[in-house]
Amino acid sequence: MKYMLLMQFSSRTLDVPSMAEWAPEDVRAHIDFMIATNGKLTASGELLQAEGLTMPETARIVRAGADGAPPVVTDGPFAETKEFLAGWWIVEVGSEERALEIAAEVSAAPGPRGVPMNMPIEVREIPAGPPEV
């Protein structure tokens, strides 16, 4: 069974300053934790892919142009956005329980002063094919 684990940041659910405000040693501890987590998942054969994303201010929103017009590209997400996707893992595991276990481990990544962040990790199964109709 394949699952996507989505690391989401939200000022509503996570009371942590922007990583740009962290002490360098806290950033290093966080990155080291993620590297170690990915190493364990690779060694167990469960990790298929993992990626972190740049900060939201580098994002662009693209919409197809109407009636043959060129696509419309705008900056995004917009300043009022309070949530953003920070990265993801795609894992192949034997059960949903294992996917939830991995998500819980990642949720506890260290933040400022080494305090576990308890960030929300969305767990979504990746179906083997389209739904039957």
Disulfide bonds with the S-S distance in Angstrom:
none
